[in-house]
Amino acid sequence: MEIKFAGGKLIHAETKGFTIATDGPTVPGGPVTAPSPVDLLLAALGNCTGYYVLHFCETREIPVDNISLSVNATRDEEARRHSAIEIAVNLPEDFPERYVEPLLKACSQCTVKKYLLDPPALSTVAKVG
């Protein structure tokens, strides 16, 4: 993955033929041209969990038309970061009750969640030249 500056606070990550844009914090009321990097982290959590919900339902022939996920983050202003993240799987009333707990267990397999719960070693290095 290569990261490139695209003008202003816009930054592009280029990977596998895709460009993922992020926009940095702006002054209140300023333009927002792309999600923030933290927005992408929350989206990655939601999308990854969604993949496991989709797979779970498909293997049991449960329609997903009325299923959605909501990702809600609680921000700690003093620490300047999120202190809690909740992923809610919104199920229709006719979702089979016997599958609720197994579905939540399947959601725990989310790879992005595993990275956050047991993070890999992370380092930043400078390469000159």
C-alpha positions as a LaTeX table, in Angstrom:
\begin{tabular}{lrrr}
\hline
Residue & $x$ (\AA) & $y$ (\AA) & $z$ (\AA) \\
\hline
Met1 & 0.00 & 0.00 & 0.00 \\
Glu2 & 1.32 & 3.42 & $-0.90$ \\
Ile3 & 0.18 & 6.64 & 0.78 \\
Lys4 & 0.26 & 9.88 & $-1.22$ \\
Phe5 & $-0.62$ & 13.49 & $-0.44$ \\
Ala6 & $-3.36$ & 14.78 & $-2.74$ \\
Gly7 & $-3.55$ & 18.46 & $-1.74$ \\
Gly8 & $-4.96$ & 20.20 & 1.31 \\
Lys9 & $-5.62$ & 17.61 & 3.99 \\
Leu10 & $-6.62$ & 14.98 & 1.42 \\
Ile11 & $-4.53$ & 11.80 & 1.55 \\
His12 & $-4.80$ & 8.80 & $-0.77$ \\
Ala13 & $-3.95$ & 5.19 & 0.02 \\
Glu14 & $-3.36$ & 3.20 & $-3.14$ \\
Thr15 & $-3.75$ & $-0.55$ & $-2.95$ \\
Lys16 & $-4.66$ & $-3.34$ & $-5.37$ \\
Gly17 & $-5.69$ & $-0.84$ & $-8.06$ \\
Phe18 & $-7.96$ & 1.13 & $-5.72$ \\
Thr19 & $-7.54$ & 4.60 & $-4.30$ \\
Ile20 & $-8.92$ & 5.15 & $-0.81$ \\
Ala21 & $-9.28$ & 8.83 & 0.05 \\
Thr22 & $-9.27$ & 10.32 & 3.54 \\
Asp23 & $-9.64$ & 13.91 & 4.62 \\
Gly24 & $-8.10$ & 15.39 & 7.74 \\
Pro25 & $-9.89$ & 17.38 & 10.39 \\
Thr26 & $-11.25$ & 20.68 & 9.20 \\
Val27 & $-12.37$ & 23.78 & 11.00 \\
Pro28 & $-16.04$ & 23.61 & 12.01 \\
Gly29 & $-18.15$ & 24.21 & 8.93 \\
Gly30 & $-15.22$ & 23.61 & 6.60 \\
Pro31 & $-15.37$ & 21.30 & 3.60 \\
Val32 & $-15.17$ & 17.58 & 4.14 \\
Thr33 & $-14.21$ & 15.82 & 0.92 \\
Ala34 & $-13.71$ & 12.27 & 2.22 \\
Pro35 & $-14.06$ & 10.23 & 5.39 \\
Ser36 & $-11.43$ & 10.57 & 8.12 \\
Pro37 & $-8.97$ & 7.72 & 8.74 \\
Val38 & $-10.91$ & 6.87 & 11.91 \\
Asp39 & $-14.13$ & 6.73 & 9.87 \\
Leu40 & $-12.42$ & 4.13 & 7.69 \\
Leu41 & $-11.40$ & 2.13 & 10.74 \\
Leu42 & $-15.01$ & 2.10 & 11.95 \\
Ala43 & $-16.19$ & 1.19 & 8.44 \\
Ala44 & $-13.64$ & $-1.64$ & 8.32 \\
Leu45 & $-15.04$ & $-3.00$ & 11.59 \\
Gly46 & $-18.61$ & $-2.76$ & 10.35 \\
Asn47 & $-17.88$ & $-4.18$ & 6.91 \\
Cys48 & $-15.83$ & $-7.05$ & 8.31 \\
Thr49 & $-18.54$ & $-7.91$ & 10.83 \\
Gly50 & $-21.10$ & $-7.57$ & 8.05 \\
Tyr51 & $-19.21$ & $-10.16$ & 6.01 \\
Tyr52 & $-19.61$ & $-12.69$ & 8.84 \\
Val53 & $-23.31$ & $-11.83$ & 9.22 \\
Leu54 & $-23.80$ & $-12.30$ & 5.48 \\
His55 & $-21.94$ & $-15.61$ & 5.42 \\
Phe56 & $-23.83$ & $-16.89$ & 8.49 \\
Cys57 & $-27.19$ & $-16.03$ & 6.95 \\
Glu58 & $-26.36$ & $-17.33$ & 3.49 \\
Thr59 & $-25.32$ & $-20.73$ & 4.81 \\
Arg60 & $-28.68$ & $-20.99$ & 6.62 \\
Glu61 & $-30.72$ & $-19.50$ & 3.76 \\
Ile62 & $-31.80$ & $-16.59$ & 5.95 \\
Pro63 & $-32.59$ & $-13.50$ & 3.85 \\
Val64 & $-30.49$ & $-10.43$ & 4.67 \\
Asp65 & $-32.78$ & $-7.85$ & 3.05 \\
Asn66 & $-33.94$ & $-6.53$ & 6.43 \\
Ile67 & $-30.68$ & $-6.96$ & 8.31 \\
Ser68 & $-28.27$ & $-4.07$ & 8.80 \\
Leu69 & $-25.41$ & $-3.13$ & 11.07 \\
Ser70 & $-24.79$ & 0.10 & 12.97 \\
Val71 & $-21.37$ & 1.14 & 14.21 \\
Asn72 & $-21.45$ & 3.61 & 17.09 \\
Ala73 & $-18.37$ & 5.07 & 18.70 \\
Thr74 & $-18.20$ & 6.95 & 21.99 \\
Arg75 & $-15.62$ & 9.72 & 21.87 \\
Asp76 & $-13.53$ & 10.74 & 24.87 \\
Glu77 & $-12.81$ & 14.42 & 24.16 \\
Glu78 & $-10.13$ & 14.64 & 26.85 \\
Ala79 & $-8.20$ & 11.70 & 25.40 \\
Arg80 & $-9.04$ & 12.85 & 21.83 \\
Arg81 & $-10.03$ & 9.35 & 20.74 \\
His82 & $-12.87$ & 6.88 & 20.88 \\
Ser83 & $-13.18$ & 5.06 & 24.18 \\
Ala84 & $-15.80$ & 2.52 & 23.12 \\
Ile85 & $-17.15$ & 1.06 & 19.88 \\
Glu86 & $-20.41$ & $-0.84$ & 19.59 \\
Ile87 & $-21.44$ & $-2.80$ & 16.52 \\
Ala88 & $-25.17$ & $-3.50$ & 16.54 \\
Val89 & $-26.59$ & $-6.15$ & 14.25 \\
Asn90 & $-30.11$ & $-4.95$ & 13.54 \\
Leu91 & $-32.32$ & $-7.98$ & 13.01 \\
Pro92 & $-35.92$ & $-8.10$ & 11.82 \\
Glu93 & $-38.61$ & $-9.33$ & 14.21 \\
Asp94 & $-38.96$ & $-12.60$ & 12.30 \\
Phe95 & $-35.26$ & $-13.49$ & 12.63 \\
Pro96 & $-35.07$ & $-16.98$ & 14.16 \\
Glu97 & $-34.37$ & $-16.58$ & 17.89 \\
Arg98 & $-32.30$ & $-19.79$ & 17.96 \\
Tyr99 & $-29.76$ & $-18.14$ & 15.64 \\
Val100 & $-29.17$ & $-14.89$ & 17.55 \\
Glu101 & $-26.37$ & $-16.15$ & 19.83 \\
Pro102 & $-24.67$ & $-18.23$ & 17.10 \\
Leu103 & $-24.80$ & $-15.16$ & 14.83 \\
Leu104 & $-23.08$ & $-13.04$ & 17.49 \\
Lys105 & $-20.46$ & $-15.77$ & 17.90 \\
Ala106 & $-19.87$ & $-15.69$ & 14.14 \\
Cys107 & $-19.43$ & $-11.91$ & 14.35 \\
Ser108 & $-16.59$ & $-12.40$ & 16.82 \\
Gln109 & $-14.56$ & $-13.92$ & 13.98 \\
Cys110 & $-14.12$ & $-10.49$ & 12.35 \\
Thr111 & $-10.47$ & $-10.16$ & 11.42 \\
Val112 & $-10.41$ & $-6.39$ & 11.95 \\
Lys113 & $-11.76$ & $-6.85$ & 15.47 \\
Lys114 & $-9.05$ & $-9.40$ & 16.14 \\
Tyr115 & $-6.40$ & $-6.87$ & 15.07 \\
Leu116 & $-7.74$ & $-4.40$ & 17.61 \\
Leu117 & $-8.07$ & $-6.91$ & 20.44 \\
Asp118 & $-4.62$ & $-8.39$ & 19.86 \\
Pro119 & $-2.72$ & $-5.75$ & 17.90 \\
Pro120 & 0.30 & $-6.58$ & 15.80 \\
Ala121 & 3.63 & $-4.90$ & 16.51 \\
Leu122 & 3.54 & $-1.45$ & 14.94 \\
Ser123 & 6.48 & 0.73 & 14.05 \\
Thr124 & 7.12 & 3.85 & 12.03 \\
Val125 & 10.49 & 4.28 & 10.35 \\
Ala126 & 12.03 & 7.01 & 8.20 \\
Lys127 & 13.66 & 5.93 & 4.94 \\
Val128 & 15.81 & 8.66 & 3.43 \\
Gly129 & 16.73 & 8.50 & $-0.26$ \\
\hline
\end{tabular}
